[in-house]
Amino acid sequence: MNNWNVRLVGLDEKNAIAPQMEFNGKPSVTVTRRQLALFSTFPKVVAIVTYDEPTGQISQHAPYKLTANGVIQPGG
């Protein structure tokens, strides 16, 4: 089964902590303000986007669009 996985990770290298929030198996994800509040005190937030194509026959990357604060982010 083809499957998207999106993981947000808040990074605080000074205090060595990194909370995570995962969205698995959804073709579209919208993160609410309440969900983002978890990351408000972290200097960096990283989005990790992965796609599982189980046949292994497709060699191109799976295109996606990541928008943060109304701005399309590089990647995808």
Predicted model as a PDB file, atoms N, CA, C, CB and O in Angstrom, pLDDT in the B-factor column:
MODEL        1                                                                  
ATOM      1  N   MET A   1       0.831  -1.173   0.000  1.00 57.00           N  
ATOM      2  CA  MET A   1       0.000   0.000   0.000  1.00 57.00           C  
ATOM      3  C   MET A   1       0.882   1.245   0.000  1.00 57.00           C  
ATOM      4  CB  MET A   1      -0.949  -0.007   1.207  1.00 57.00           C  
ATOM      5  O   MET A   1       1.771   1.377   0.842  1.00 57.00           O  
ATOM      6  N   ASN A   2       0.643   2.151  -0.933  1.00 73.00           N  
ATOM      7  CA  ASN A   2       1.370   3.413  -0.966  1.00 73.00           C  
ATOM      8  C   ASN A   2       0.993   4.221   0.262  1.00 73.00           C  
ATOM      9  CB  ASN A   2       1.069   4.206  -2.268  1.00 73.00           C  
ATOM     10  O   ASN A   2      -0.168   4.237   0.672  1.00 73.00           O  
ATOM     11  N   ASN A   3       1.979   4.895   0.849  1.00 83.00           N  
ATOM     12  CA  ASN A   3       1.706   5.553   2.117  1.00 83.00           C  
ATOM     13  C   ASN A   3       2.621   6.754   2.320  1.00 83.00           C  
ATOM     14  CB  ASN A   3       1.866   4.571   3.270  1.00 83.00           C  
ATOM     15  O   ASN A   3       3.839   6.648   2.181  1.00 83.00           O  
ATOM     16  N   TRP A   4       2.014   7.912   2.653  1.00 87.00           N  
ATOM     17  CA  TRP A   4       2.756   9.097   3.033  1.00 87.00           C  
ATOM     18  C   TRP A   4       2.959   9.103   4.537  1.00 87.00           C  
ATOM     19  CB  TRP A   4       2.030  10.372   2.573  1.00 87.00           C  
ATOM     20  O   TRP A   4       2.116   8.609   5.286  1.00 87.00           O  
ATOM     21  N   ASN A   5       4.078   9.661   4.976  1.00 89.00           N  
ATOM     22  CA  ASN A   5       4.328   9.855   6.389  1.00 89.00           C  
ATOM     23  C   ASN A   5       4.960  11.236   6.557  1.00 89.00           C  
ATOM     24  CB  ASN A   5       5.246   8.722   6.970  1.00 89.00           C  
ATOM     25  O   ASN A   5       5.958  11.558   5.912  1.00 89.00           O  
ATOM     26  N   VAL A   6       4.365  12.043   7.430  1.00 90.00           N  
ATOM     27  CA  VAL A   6       4.908  13.369   7.724  1.00 90.00           C  
ATOM     28  C   VAL A   6       5.196  13.423   9.213  1.00 90.00           C  
ATOM     29  CB  VAL A   6       3.918  14.516   7.292  1.00 90.00           C  
ATOM     30  O   VAL A   6       4.354  13.063  10.036  1.00 90.00           O  
ATOM     31  N   ARG A   7       6.390  13.873   9.547  1.00 92.00           N  
ATOM     32  CA  ARG A   7       6.789  13.981  10.950  1.00 92.00           C  
ATOM     33  C   ARG A   7       7.348  15.376  11.183  1.00 92.00           C  
ATOM     34  CB  ARG A   7       7.838  12.886  11.331  1.00 92.00           C  
ATOM     35  O   ARG A   7       8.258  15.814  10.479  1.00 92.00           O  
ATOM     36  N   LEU A   8       6.800  16.072  12.176  1.00 93.00           N  
ATOM     37  CA  LEU A   8       7.347  17.358  12.594  1.00 93.00           C  
ATOM     38  C   LEU A   8       8.207  17.131  13.820  1.00 93.00           C  
ATOM     39  CB  LEU A   8       6.219  18.392  12.885  1.00 93.00           C  
ATOM     40  O   LEU A   8       7.814  16.416  14.742  1.00 93.00           O  
ATOM     41  N   VAL A   9       9.379  17.740  13.830  1.00 94.00           N  
ATOM     42  CA  VAL A   9      10.313  17.576  14.943  1.00 94.00           C  
ATOM     43  C   VAL A   9      10.766  18.958  15.399  1.00 94.00           C  
ATOM     44  CB  VAL A   9      11.539  16.690  14.533  1.00 94.00           C  
ATOM     45  O   VAL A   9      11.301  19.734  14.606  1.00 94.00           O  
ATOM     46  N   GLY A  10      10.553  19.264  16.674  1.00 93.00           N  
ATOM     47  CA  GLY A  10      11.049  20.504  17.257  1.00 93.00           C  
ATOM     48  C   GLY A  10      12.455  20.267  17.778  1.00 93.00           C  
ATOM     49  O   GLY A  10      12.698  19.323  18.529  1.00 93.00           O  
ATOM     50  N   LEU A  11      13.383  21.133  17.374  1.00 92.00           N  
ATOM     51  CA  LEU A  11      14.785  20.934  17.761  1.00 92.00           C  
ATOM     52  C   LEU A  11      15.249  22.001  18.742  1.00 92.00           C  
ATOM     53  CB  LEU A  11      15.686  20.941  16.524  1.00 92.00           C  
ATOM     54  O   LEU A  11      15.094  23.199  18.505  1.00 92.00           O  
ATOM     55  N   ASP A  12      15.813  21.544  19.833  1.00 89.00           N  
ATOM     56  CA  ASP A  12      16.443  22.416  20.823  1.00 89.00           C  
ATOM     57  C   ASP A  12      17.769  21.753  21.186  1.00 89.00           C  
ATOM     58  CB  ASP A  12      15.517  22.638  22.106  1.00 89.00           C  
ATOM     59  O   ASP A  12      17.847  20.962  22.126  1.00 89.00           O  
ATOM     60  N   GLU A  13      18.803  22.089  20.427  1.00 84.00           N  
ATOM     61  CA  GLU A  13      20.105  21.449  20.590  1.00 84.00           C  
ATOM     62  C   GLU A  13      20.725  21.776  21.941  1.00 84.00           C  
ATOM     63  CB  GLU A  13      21.045  21.876  19.473  1.00 84.00           C  
ATOM     64  O   GLU A  13      21.439  20.949  22.510  1.00 84.00           O  
ATOM     65  N   LYS A  14      20.461  22.970  22.462  1.00 86.00           N  
ATOM     66  CA  LYS A  14      21.035  23.385  23.745  1.00 86.00           C  
ATOM     67  C   LYS A  14      20.556  22.471  24.880  1.00 86.00           C  
ATOM     68  CB  LYS A  14      20.662  24.852  24.049  1.00 86.00           C  
ATOM     69  O   LYS A  14      21.344  22.086  25.744  1.00 86.00           O  
ATOM     70  N   ASN A  15      19.276  22.129  24.873  1.00 82.00           N  
ATOM     71  CA  ASN A  15      18.715  21.291  25.931  1.00 82.00           C  
ATOM     72  C   ASN A  15      18.541  19.828  25.529  1.00 82.00           C  
ATOM     73  CB  ASN A  15      17.392  21.844  26.357  1.00 82.00           C  
ATOM     74  O   ASN A  15      17.993  19.034  26.294  1.00 82.00           O  
ATOM     75  N   ALA A  16      19.004  19.472  24.339  1.00 84.00           N  
ATOM     76  CA  ALA A  16      18.983  18.089  23.844  1.00 84.00           C  
ATOM     77  C   ALA A  16      17.590  17.461  23.909  1.00 84.00           C  
ATOM     78  CB  ALA A  16      19.958  17.240  24.643  1.00 84.00           C  
ATOM     79  O   ALA A  16      17.431  16.332  24.371  1.00 84.00           O  
ATOM     80  N   ILE A  17      16.581  18.206  23.440  1.00 84.00           N  
ATOM     81  CA  ILE A  17      15.235  17.632  23.370  1.00 84.00           C  
ATOM     82  C   ILE A  17      14.660  17.849  21.975  1.00 84.00           C  
ATOM     83  CB  ILE A  17      14.306  18.260  24.447  1.00 84.00           C  
ATOM     84  O   ILE A  17      15.004  18.813  21.291  1.00 84.00           O  
ATOM     85  N   ALA A  18      13.779  16.938  21.565  1.00 88.00           N  
ATOM     86  CA  ALA A  18      13.185  17.011  20.232  1.00 88.00           C  
ATOM     87  C   ALA A  18      11.819  16.330  20.226  1.00 88.00           C  
ATOM     88  CB  ALA A  18      14.116  16.362  19.183  1.00 88.00           C  
ATOM     89  O   ALA A  18      11.728  15.152  19.880  1.00 88.00           O  
ATOM     90  N   PRO A  19      10.751  17.045  20.603  1.00 89.00           N  
ATOM     91  CA  PRO A  19       9.422  16.437  20.544  1.00 89.00           C  
ATOM     92  C   PRO A  19       9.005  16.219  19.095  1.00 89.00           C  
ATOM     93  CB  PRO A  19       8.385  17.318  21.274  1.00 89.00           C  
ATOM     94  O   PRO A  19       9.440  16.941  18.198  1.00 89.00           O  
ATOM     95  N   GLN A  20       8.165  15.223  18.878  1.00 91.00           N  
ATOM     96  CA  GLN A  20       7.758  14.877  17.524  1.00 91.00           C  
ATOM     97  C   GLN A  20       6.245  14.726  17.444  1.00 91.00           C  
ATOM     98  CB  GLN A  20       8.447  13.587  17.068  1.00 91.00           C  
ATOM     99  O   GLN A  20       5.580  14.381  18.422  1.00 91.00           O  
ATOM    100  N   MET A  21       5.717  14.997  16.242  1.00 92.00           N  
ATOM    101  CA  MET A  21       4.317  14.780  15.946  1.00 92.00           C  
ATOM    102  C   MET A  21       4.274  14.089  14.587  1.00 92.00           C  
ATOM    103  CB  MET A  21       3.492  16.133  15.954  1.00 92.00           C  
ATOM    104  O   MET A  21       4.906  14.546  13.635  1.00 92.00           O  
ATOM    105  N   GLU A  22       3.534  12.996  14.496  1.00 92.00           N  
ATOM    106  CA  GLU A  22       3.526  12.199  13.272  1.00 92.00           C  
ATOM    107  C   GLU A  22       2.131  12.128  12.667  1.00 92.00           C  
ATOM    108  CB  GLU A  22       4.046  10.790  13.551  1.00 92.00           C  
ATOM    109  O   GLU A  22       1.128  12.003  13.370  1.00 92.00           O  
ATOM    110  N   PHE A  23       2.099  12.214  11.336  1.00 90.00           N  
ATOM    111  CA  PHE A  23       0.877  12.033  10.561  1.00 90.00           C  
ATOM    112  C   PHE A  23       1.174  10.925   9.560  1.00 90.00           C  
ATOM    113  CB  PHE A  23       0.415  13.376   9.841  1.00 90.00           C  
ATOM    114  O   PHE A  23       2.029  11.091   8.690  1.00 90.00           O  
ATOM    115  N   ASN A  24       0.490   9.815   9.671  1.00 87.00           N  
ATOM    116  CA  ASN A  24       0.812   8.646   8.862  1.00 87.00           C  
ATOM    117  C   ASN A  24      -0.385   8.249   8.008  1.00 87.00           C  
ATOM    118  CB  ASN A  24       1.247   7.472   9.755  1.00 87.00           C  
ATOM    119  O   ASN A  24      -1.512   8.189   8.500  1.00 87.00           O  
ATOM    120  N   GLY A  25      -0.141   7.977   6.726  1.00 84.00           N  
ATOM    121  CA  GLY A  25      -1.166   7.433   5.851  1.00 84.00           C  
ATOM    122  C   GLY A  25      -2.175   8.430   5.341  1.00 84.00           C  
ATOM    123  O   GLY A  25      -3.251   8.041   4.886  1.00 84.00           O  
ATOM    124  N   LYS A  26      -1.852   9.719   5.406  1.00 81.00           N  
ATOM    125  CA  LYS A  26      -2.785  10.733   4.937  1.00 81.00           C  
ATOM    126  C   LYS A  26      -2.206  11.423   3.695  1.00 81.00           C  
ATOM    127  CB  LYS A  26      -3.083  11.769   6.059  1.00 81.00           C  
ATOM    128  O   LYS A  26      -1.043  11.826   3.702  1.00 81.00           O  
ATOM    129  N   PRO A  27      -2.997  11.562   2.643  1.00 80.00           N  
ATOM    130  CA  PRO A  27      -2.487  12.216   1.441  1.00 80.00           C  
ATOM    131  C   PRO A  27      -2.378  13.730   1.592  1.00 80.00           C  
ATOM    132  CB  PRO A  27      -3.374  11.890   0.268  1.00 80.00           C  
ATOM    133  O   PRO A  27      -1.694  14.384   0.805  1.00 80.00           O  
ATOM    134  N   SER A  28      -3.050  14.293   2.604  1.00 85.00           N  
ATOM    135  CA  SER A  28      -2.991  15.728   2.850  1.00 85.00           C  
ATOM    136  C   SER A  28      -3.039  15.957   4.362  1.00 85.00           C  
ATOM    137  CB  SER A  28      -4.162  16.478   2.124  1.00 85.00           C  
ATOM    138  O   SER A  28      -3.836  15.337   5.066  1.00 85.00           O  
ATOM    139  N   VAL A  29      -2.192  16.841   4.845  1.00 88.00           N  
ATOM    140  CA  VAL A  29      -2.126  17.119   6.277  1.00 88.00           C  
ATOM    141  C   VAL A  29      -2.212  18.627   6.483  1.00 88.00           C  
ATOM    142  CB  VAL A  29      -0.817  16.540   6.908  1.00 88.00           C  
ATOM    143  O   VAL A  29      -1.508  19.392   5.823  1.00 88.00           O  
ATOM    144  N   THR A  30      -3.068  19.046   7.391  1.00 89.00           N  
ATOM    145  CA  THR A  30      -3.119  20.437   7.828  1.00 89.00           C  
ATOM    146  C   THR A  30      -2.904  20.425   9.334  1.00 89.00           C  
ATOM    147  CB  THR A  30      -4.488  21.135   7.435  1.00 89.00           C  
ATOM    148  O   THR A  30      -3.642  19.771  10.072  1.00 89.00           O  
ATOM    149  N   VAL A  31      -1.896  21.147   9.779  1.00 89.00           N  
ATOM    150  CA  VAL A  31      -1.572  21.190  11.199  1.00 89.00           C  
ATOM    151  C   VAL A  31      -2.262  22.423  11.795  1.00 89.00           C  
ATOM    152  CB  VAL A  31      -0.010  21.232  11.433  1.00 89.00           C  
ATOM    153  O   VAL A  31      -2.136  23.530  11.270  1.00 89.00           O  
ATOM    154  N   THR A  32      -2.980  22.221  12.879  1.00 89.00           N  
ATOM    155  CA  THR A  32      -3.726  23.310  13.503  1.00 89.00           C  
ATOM    156  C   THR A  32      -2.812  24.166  14.389  1.00 89.00           C  
ATOM    157  CB  THR A  32      -4.896  22.749  14.330  1.00 89.00           C  
ATOM    158  O   THR A  32      -1.703  23.758  14.733  1.00 89.00           O  
ATOM    159  N   ARG A  33      -3.291  25.342  14.745  1.00 89.00           N  
ATOM    160  CA  ARG A  33      -2.534  26.209  15.654  1.00 89.00           C  
ATOM    161  C   ARG A  33      -2.308  25.515  16.991  1.00 89.00           C  
ATOM    162  CB  ARG A  33      -3.269  27.548  15.867  1.00 89.00           C  
ATOM    163  O   ARG A  33      -1.246  25.640  17.600  1.00 89.00           O  
ATOM    164  N   ARG A  34      -3.308  24.795  17.430  1.00 92.00           N  
ATOM    165  CA  ARG A  34      -3.187  24.079  18.712  1.00 92.00           C  
ATOM    166  C   ARG A  34      -2.072  23.026  18.640  1.00 92.00           C  
ATOM    167  CB  ARG A  34      -4.537  23.405  19.087  1.00 92.00           C  
ATOM    168  O   ARG A  34      -1.279  22.892  19.571  1.00 92.00           O  
ATOM    169  N   GLN A  35      -2.021  22.286  17.533  1.00 91.00           N  
ATOM    170  CA  GLN A  35      -0.959  21.284  17.368  1.00 91.00           C  
ATOM    171  C   GLN A  35       0.412  21.957  17.291  1.00 91.00           C  
ATOM    172  CB  GLN A  35      -1.205  20.435  16.099  1.00 91.00           C  
ATOM    173  O   GLN A  35       1.382  21.461  17.864  1.00 91.00           O  
ATOM    174  N   LEU A  36       0.490  23.074  16.592  1.00 89.00           N  
ATOM    175  CA  LEU A  36       1.767  23.786  16.452  1.00 89.00           C  
ATOM    176  C   LEU A  36       2.242  24.402  17.756  1.00 89.00           C  
ATOM    177  CB  LEU A  36       1.644  24.867  15.407  1.00 89.00           C  
ATOM    178  O   LEU A  36       3.435  24.658  17.916  1.00 89.00           O  
ATOM    179  N   ALA A  37       1.324  24.647  18.700  1.00 92.00           N  
ATOM    180  CA  ALA A  37       1.703  25.246  19.982  1.00 92.00           C  
ATOM    181  C   ALA A  37       2.781  24.425  20.688  1.00 92.00           C  
ATOM    182  CB  ALA A  37       0.475  25.381  20.886  1.00 92.00           C  
ATOM    183  O   ALA A  37       3.600  24.980  21.420  1.00 92.00           O  
ATOM    184  N   LEU A  38       2.787  23.114  20.474  1.00 90.00           N  
ATOM    185  CA  LEU A  38       3.806  22.240  21.061  1.00 90.00           C  
ATOM    186  C   LEU A  38       5.217  22.682  20.662  1.00 90.00           C  
ATOM    187  CB  LEU A  38       3.569  20.783  20.629  1.00 90.00           C  
ATOM    188  O   LEU A  38       6.173  22.499  21.416  1.00 90.00           O  
ATOM    189  N   PHE A  39       5.331  23.261  19.477  1.00 91.00           N  
ATOM    190  CA  PHE A  39       6.648  23.606  18.936  1.00 91.00           C  
ATOM    191  C   PHE A  39       7.005  25.079  19.102  1.00 91.00           C  
ATOM    192  CB  PHE A  39       6.706  23.246  17.480  1.00 91.00           C  
ATOM    193  O   PHE A  39       8.068  25.500  18.648  1.00 91.00           O  
ATOM    194  N   SER A  40       6.156  25.864  19.733  1.00 91.00           N  
ATOM    195  CA  SER A  40       6.346  27.313  19.773  1.00 91.00           C  
ATOM    196  C   SER A  40       7.607  27.757  20.514  1.00 91.00           C  
ATOM    197  CB  SER A  40       5.158  27.949  20.411  1.00 91.00           C  
ATOM    198  O   SER A  40       8.112  28.849  20.250  1.00 91.00           O  
ATOM    199  N   THR A  41       8.116  26.960  21.411  1.00 90.00           N  
ATOM    200  CA  THR A  41       9.318  27.363  22.165  1.00 90.00           C  
ATOM    201  C   THR A  41      10.614  26.817  21.566  1.00 90.00           C  
ATOM    202  CB  THR A  41       9.202  26.898  23.604  1.00 90.00           C  
ATOM    203  O   THR A  41      11.691  27.031  22.123  1.00 90.00           O  
ATOM    204  N   PHE A  42      10.521  26.123  20.452  1.00 91.00           N  
ATOM    205  CA  PHE A  42      11.712  25.530  19.848  1.00 91.00           C  
ATOM    206  C   PHE A  42      12.276  26.430  18.765  1.00 91.00           C  
ATOM    207  CB  PHE A  42      11.393  24.154  19.271  1.00 91.00           C  
ATOM    208  O   PHE A  42      11.523  26.954  17.944  1.00 91.00           O  
ATOM    209  N   PRO A  43      13.600  26.619  18.748  1.00 90.00           N  
ATOM    210  CA  PRO A  43      14.214  27.497  17.761  1.00 90.00           C  
ATOM    211  C   PRO A  43      14.115  26.968  16.324  1.00 90.00           C  
ATOM    212  CB  PRO A  43      15.655  27.710  18.116  1.00 90.00           C  
ATOM    213  O   PRO A  43      14.157  27.743  15.369  1.00 90.00           O  
ATOM    214  N   LYS A  44      13.983  25.659  16.183  1.00 90.00           N  
ATOM    215  CA  LYS A  44      13.891  25.056  14.842  1.00 90.00           C  
ATOM    216  C   LYS A  44      12.792  23.997  14.845  1.00 90.00           C  
ATOM    217  CB  LYS A  44      15.261  24.428  14.409  1.00 90.00           C  
ATOM    218  O   LYS A  44      12.623  23.255  15.813  1.00 90.00           O  
ATOM    219  N   VAL A  45      12.054  23.945  13.747  1.00 91.00           N  
ATOM    220  CA  VAL A  45      11.085  22.875  13.534  1.00 91.00           C  
ATOM    221  C   VAL A  45      11.355  22.305  12.151  1.00 91.00           C  
ATOM    222  CB  VAL A  45       9.596  23.390  13.669  1.00 91.00           C  
ATOM    223  O   VAL A  45      11.427  23.042  11.168  1.00 91.00           O  
ATOM    224  N   VAL A  46      11.505  20.991  12.086  1.00 91.00           N  
ATOM    225  CA  VAL A  46      11.831  20.305  10.845  1.00 91.00           C  
ATOM    226  C   VAL A  46      10.644  19.446  10.431  1.00 91.00           C  
ATOM    227  CB  VAL A  46      13.113  19.443  11.001  1.00 91.00           C  
ATOM    228  O   VAL A  46      10.027  18.787  11.267  1.00 91.00           O  
ATOM    229  N   ALA A  47      10.326  19.455   9.136  1.00 90.00           N  
ATOM    230  CA  ALA A  47       9.302  18.566   8.592  1.00 90.00           C  
ATOM    231  C   ALA A  47      10.011  17.481   7.790  1.00 90.00           C  
ATOM    232  CB  ALA A  47       8.265  19.350   7.703  1.00 90.00           C  
ATOM    233  O   ALA A  47      10.780  17.780   6.877  1.00 90.00           O  
ATOM    234  N   ILE A  48       9.751  16.228   8.132  1.00 90.00           N  
ATOM    235  CA  ILE A  48      10.324  15.094   7.412  1.00 90.00           C  
ATOM    236  C   ILE A  48       9.179  14.429   6.655  1.00 90.00           C  
ATOM    237  CB  ILE A  48      11.048  14.077   8.391  1.00 90.00           C  
ATOM    238  O   ILE A  48       8.234  13.926   7.261  1.00 90.00           O  
ATOM    239  N   VAL A  49       9.272  14.430   5.332  1.00 88.00           N  
ATOM    240  CA  VAL A  49       8.217  13.886   4.484  1.00 88.00           C  
ATOM    241  C   VAL A  49       8.763  12.646   3.780  1.00 88.00           C  
ATOM    242  CB  VAL A  49       7.713  14.949   3.449  1.00 88.00           C  
ATOM    243  O   VAL A  49       9.776  12.715   3.084  1.00 88.00           O  
ATOM    244  N   THR A  50       8.086  11.515   3.965  1.00 86.00           N  
ATOM    245  CA  THR A  50       8.514  10.280   3.308  1.00 86.00           C  
ATOM    246  C   THR A  50       7.331   9.634   2.604  1.00 86.00           C  
ATOM    247  CB  THR A  50       9.138   9.299   4.327  1.00 86.00           C  
ATOM    248  O   THR A  50       6.174   9.907   2.925  1.00 86.00           O  
ATOM    249  N   TYR A  51       7.635   8.779   1.646  1.00 85.00           N  
ATOM    250  CA  TYR A  51       6.611   8.089   0.873  1.00 85.00           C  
ATOM    251  C   TYR A  51       7.056   6.651   0.661  1.00 85.00           C  
ATOM    252  CB  TYR A  51       6.352   8.802  -0.489  1.00 85.00           C  
ATOM    253  O   TYR A  51       8.184   6.399   0.237  1.00 85.00           O  
ATOM    254  N   ASP A  52       6.179   5.721   0.952  1.00 84.00           N  
ATOM    255  CA  ASP A  52       6.470   4.297   0.766  1.00 84.00           C  
ATOM    256  C   ASP A  52       5.753   3.805  -0.477  1.00 84.00           C  
ATOM    257  CB  ASP A  52       6.044   3.464   2.012  1.00 84.00           C  
ATOM    258  O   ASP A  52       4.524   3.823  -0.543  1.00 84.00           O  
ATOM    259  N   GLU A  53       6.517   3.370  -1.453  1.00 81.00           N  
ATOM    260  CA  GLU A  53       5.972   2.772  -2.672  1.00 81.00           C  
ATOM    261  C   GLU A  53       6.416   1.317  -2.647  1.00 81.00           C  
ATOM    262  CB  GLU A  53       6.465   3.527  -3.994  1.00 81.00           C  
ATOM    263  O   GLU A  53       7.563   1.025  -2.986  1.00 81.00           O  
ATOM    264  N   PRO A  54       5.544   0.398  -2.256  1.00 82.00           N  
ATOM    265  CA  PRO A  54       5.947  -0.966  -1.922  1.00 82.00           C  
ATOM    266  C   PRO A  54       6.450  -1.833  -3.079  1.00 82.00           C  
ATOM    267  CB  PRO A  54       4.816  -1.643  -1.302  1.00 82.00           C  
ATOM    268  O   PRO A  54       7.089  -2.854  -2.830  1.00 82.00           O  
ATOM    269  N   THR A  55       6.186  -1.464  -4.328  1.00 84.00           N  
ATOM    270  CA  THR A  55       6.641  -2.331  -5.418  1.00 84.00           C  
ATOM    271  C   THR A  55       8.127  -2.168  -5.703  1.00 84.00           C  
ATOM    272  CB  THR A  55       5.849  -2.042  -6.677  1.00 84.00           C  
ATOM    273  O   THR A  55       8.765  -3.078  -6.232  1.00 84.00           O  
ATOM    274  N   GLY A  56       8.687  -0.994  -5.349  1.00 81.00           N  
ATOM    275  CA  GLY A  56      10.093  -0.745  -5.632  1.00 81.00           C  
ATOM    276  C   GLY A  56      10.373  -0.531  -7.106  1.00 81.00           C  
ATOM    277  O   GLY A  56      11.535  -0.508  -7.510  1.00 81.00           O  
ATOM    278  N   GLN A  57       9.346  -0.375  -7.915  1.00 84.00           N  
ATOM    279  CA  GLN A  57       9.520  -0.241  -9.361  1.00 84.00           C  
ATOM    280  C   GLN A  57       9.557   1.209  -9.834  1.00 84.00           C  
ATOM    281  CB  GLN A  57       8.413  -0.966 -10.071  1.00 84.00           C  
ATOM    282  O   GLN A  57       9.883   1.470 -10.992  1.00 84.00           O  
ATOM    283  N   ILE A  58       9.233   2.143  -8.966  1.00 80.00           N  
ATOM    284  CA  ILE A  58       9.247   3.556  -9.352  1.00 80.00           C  
ATOM    285  C   ILE A  58      10.522   4.190  -8.793  1.00 80.00           C  
ATOM    286  CB  ILE A  58       7.962   4.307  -8.829  1.00 80.00           C  
ATOM    287  O   ILE A  58      10.751   4.184  -7.583  1.00 80.00           O  
ATOM    288  N   SER A  59      11.349   4.736  -9.690  1.00 79.00           N  
ATOM    289  CA  SER A  59      12.636   5.277  -9.242  1.00 79.00           C  
ATOM    290  C   SER A  59      12.617   6.788  -9.033  1.00 79.00           C  
ATOM    291  CB  SER A  59      13.705   4.928 -10.240  1.00 79.00           C  
ATOM    292  O   SER A  59      13.564   7.335  -8.468  1.00 79.00           O  
ATOM    293  N   GLN A  60      11.579   7.466  -9.466  1.00 80.00           N  
ATOM    294  CA  GLN A  60      11.525   8.920  -9.249  1.00 80.00           C  
ATOM    295  C   GLN A  60      10.962   9.234  -7.877  1.00 80.00           C  
ATOM    296  CB  GLN A  60      10.676   9.604 -10.334  1.00 80.00           C  
ATOM    297  O   GLN A  60      10.261   8.417  -7.282  1.00 80.00           O  
ATOM    298  N   HIS A  61      11.272  10.423  -7.378  1.00 79.00           N  
ATOM    299  CA  HIS A  61      10.760  10.812  -6.068  1.00 79.00           C  
ATOM    300  C   HIS A  61       9.267  11.130  -6.165  1.00 79.00           C  
ATOM    301  CB  HIS A  61      11.541  12.029  -5.514  1.00 79.00           C  
ATOM    302  O   HIS A  61       8.762  11.492  -7.228  1.00 79.00           O  
ATOM    303  N   ALA A  62       8.593  10.992  -5.066  1.00 77.00           N  
ATOM    304  CA  ALA A  62       7.164  11.319  -5.010  1.00 77.00           C  
ATOM    305  C   ALA A  62       7.024  12.812  -4.741  1.00 77.00           C  
ATOM    306  CB  ALA A  62       6.425  10.479  -3.906  1.00 77.00           C  
ATOM    307  O   ALA A  62       7.442  13.276  -3.680  1.00 77.00           O  
ATOM    308  N   PRO A  63       6.453  13.575  -5.659  1.00 83.00           N  
ATOM    309  CA  PRO A  63       6.363  15.012  -5.471  1.00 83.00           C  
ATOM    310  C   PRO A  63       5.358  15.384  -4.382  1.00 83.00           C  
ATOM    311  CB  PRO A  63       5.983  15.679  -6.775  1.00 83.00           C  
ATOM    312  O   PRO A  63       4.325  14.734  -4.216  1.00 83.00           O  
ATOM    313  N   TYR A  64       5.681  16.431  -3.654  1.00 87.00           N  
ATOM    314  CA  TYR A  64       4.782  16.962  -2.631  1.00 87.00           C  
ATOM    315  C   TYR A  64       4.993  18.464  -2.533  1.00 87.00           C  
ATOM    316  CB  TYR A  64       5.022  16.275  -1.249  1.00 87.00           C  
ATOM    317  O   TYR A  64       5.978  18.998  -3.041  1.00 87.00           O  
ATOM    318  N   LYS A  65       4.059  19.139  -1.874  1.00 89.00           N  
ATOM    319  CA  LYS A  65       4.173  20.582  -1.647  1.00 89.00           C  
ATOM    320  C   LYS A  65       4.035  20.824  -0.151  1.00 89.00           C  
ATOM    321  CB  LYS A  65       3.088  21.389  -2.458  1.00 89.00           C  
ATOM    322  O   LYS A  65       3.044  20.422   0.458  1.00 89.00           O  
ATOM    323  N   LEU A  66       5.026  21.480   0.438  1.00 87.00           N  
ATOM    324  CA  LEU A  66       5.017  21.802   1.863  1.00 87.00           C  
ATOM    325  C   LEU A  66       4.895  23.322   1.985  1.00 87.00           C  
ATOM    326  CB  LEU A  66       6.318  21.264   2.592  1.00 87.00           C  
ATOM    327  O   LEU A  66       5.745  24.065   1.495  1.00 87.00           O  
ATOM    328  N   THR A  67       3.826  23.769   2.643  1.00 88.00           N  
ATOM    329  CA  THR A  67       3.590  25.196   2.828  1.00 88.00           C  
ATOM    330  C   THR A  67       3.641  25.527   4.316  1.00 88.00           C  
ATOM    331  CB  THR A  67       2.226  25.618   2.217  1.00 88.00           C  
ATOM    332  O   THR A  67       2.970  24.880   5.120  1.00 88.00           O  
ATOM    333  N   ALA A  68       4.425  26.521   4.680  1.00 84.00           N  
ATOM    334  CA  ALA A  68       4.528  26.963   6.078  1.00 84.00           C  
ATOM    335  C   ALA A  68       4.355  28.486   6.101  1.00 84.00           C  
ATOM    336  CB  ALA A  68       5.916  26.532   6.723  1.00 84.00           C  
ATOM    337  O   ALA A  68       5.027  29.208   5.364  1.00 84.00           O  
ATOM    338  N   ASN A  69       3.456  28.957   6.948  1.00 84.00           N  
ATOM    339  CA  ASN A  69       3.169  30.397   7.041  1.00 84.00           C  
ATOM    340  C   ASN A  69       2.793  30.991   5.683  1.00 84.00           C  
ATOM    341  CB  ASN A  69       4.381  31.142   7.614  1.00 84.00           C  
ATOM    342  O   ASN A  69       3.140  32.130   5.370  1.00 84.00           O  
ATOM    343  N   GLY A  70       2.075  30.194   4.881  1.00 89.00           N  
ATOM    344  CA  GLY A  70       1.625  30.676   3.574  1.00 89.00           C  
ATOM    345  C   GLY A  70       2.679  30.684   2.496  1.00 89.00           C  
ATOM    346  O   GLY A  70       2.426  31.168   1.393  1.00 89.00           O  
ATOM    347  N   VAL A  71       3.867  30.157   2.786  1.00 92.00           N  
ATOM    348  CA  VAL A  71       4.970  30.156   1.838  1.00 92.00           C  
ATOM    349  C   VAL A  71       5.334  28.718   1.486  1.00 92.00           C  
ATOM    350  CB  VAL A  71       6.194  30.909   2.413  1.00 92.00           C  
ATOM    351  O   VAL A  71       5.591  27.902   2.371  1.00 92.00           O  
ATOM    352  N   ILE A  72       5.356  28.409   0.180  1.00 91.00           N  
ATOM    353  CA  ILE A  72       5.784  27.068  -0.253  1.00 91.00           C  
ATOM    354  C   ILE A  72       7.265  26.917   0.058  1.00 91.00           C  
ATOM    355  CB  ILE A  72       5.507  26.840  -1.788  1.00 91.00           C  
ATOM    356  O   ILE A  72       8.077  27.763  -0.317  1.00 91.00           O  
ATOM    357  N   GLN A  73       7.613  25.833   0.747  1.00 88.00           N  
ATOM    358  CA  GLN A  73       8.994  25.585   1.172  1.00 88.00           C  
ATOM    359  C   GLN A  73       9.758  24.804   0.107  1.00 88.00           C  
ATOM    360  CB  GLN A  73       9.017  24.819   2.508  1.00 88.00           C  
ATOM    361  O   GLN A  73       9.156  24.056  -0.664  1.00 88.00           O  
ATOM    362  N   PRO A  74      11.090  24.975   0.059  1.00 85.00           N  
ATOM    363  CA  PRO A  74      11.885  24.197  -0.887  1.00 85.00           C  
ATOM    364  C   PRO A  74      11.806  22.706  -0.593  1.00 85.00           C  
ATOM    365  CB  PRO A  74      13.333  24.655  -0.857  1.00 85.00           C  
ATOM    366  O   PRO A  74      11.587  22.304   0.549  1.00 85.00           O  
ATOM    367  N   GLY A  75      11.981  21.910  -1.595  1.00 78.00           N  
ATOM    368  CA  GLY A  75      11.892  20.450  -1.473  1.00 78.00           C  
ATOM    369  C   GLY A  75      10.708  19.954  -2.270  1.00 78.00           C  
ATOM    370  O   GLY A  75      10.072  20.709  -3.005  1.00 78.00           O  
ATOM    371  N   GLY A  76      10.423  18.688  -2.116  1.00 71.00           N  
ATOM    372  CA  GLY A  76       9.251  18.131  -2.788  1.00 71.00           C  
ATOM    373  C   GLY A  76       9.471  17.986  -4.236  1.00 71.00           C  
ATOM    374  O   GLY A  76       8.580  17.530  -4.953  1.00 71.00           O  
TER     375      GLY A  76                                                      
ENDMDL                                                                          
END                                                                             
